[in-house]
Amino acid sequence: MTINQMYNSSDRVGGILMLAAAAVLWSSSGFFIKWIDWHPLAIAGIRSAVAAILIRYAFRHSKLVWGMPQLGGAIAYTITVMAFVAATKLTTAANAILLQYTSPVYVAVLSAIFLKEKPGMYDWLTLGAVGCGMVLFFQDQVSGGGLMGNLLAIGSGMTMAVVTVSLRGQKDGSPFSTVFWGNVLTFVCGLPFVFDSSPGVSGWVATLGMGVFQLGFAYVLYTTAIRRVTALEASVVTMIEPLLNPIWVFLLIGEMPGYWALIGGSVILTVITARYVVPALRAPAGATG
């Protein structure tokens, strides 16, 4: 192994560890969103306001960039976090996070278009299998709100893929700028809902804490790691989140997803793991993409 390969290997491993840490922090969102008694868009807005301040401080020595790549990524980011918070309030936390994590399939398609990483036959077969898994989620008897929550979760998965590809496309630029502006935009969009009611002192503390750790610090790790790994690796390593998220909610609140949702989620996680996670783990250490 050459000196350069050793450097690339260390760089990639560091990136993967940062992604894993970010995913663990993200995984606490389901419990806190369920527990805080406040409008979901108010939670999203205040959480993002705190995260924006922390992210800007963390990258205070880096130039803050504004342009079309950042604008597109920021809009997708805002839709992702607001749709996910709303979905978590409307459906089970497990449904929200598992449906959002169909994003690696969309990443594979978008990577082919924008990053010239062409998907193969197995990628398309994975897309079909994930689609079948998504259908199973809707076999449970759900209320109108639950149905809307499932649809919002699917939408957040699509826009999450846009964010991932956008950040990866800026690996030699300023990916933190996209996340910073995305959080600012989320705060602006959520601000009108902040004054509808109050979550109480404990709710405010929890929301601010989410902004610092669950979103802010997690995205500092993520935007640093995205320079060192491929877009697909960024998607699959962070699948730690959908595994932990429902567990925290079940242990702390006792919420259980439906029977068909469990089957659908198992199908989605299995096919995505088989197609993307396992090959990524077996890839040569120096393959940074």
Helices and strands as residue ranges (DSSP letters): H 3-26, H 29-35, H 40-58, H 68-90, H 93-100, H 103-114, H 121-137, H 144-169, H 175-194, H 200-209, I 210-217, H 218-225, H 231-237, H 240-252, H 259-272, I 273-277, H 278-282
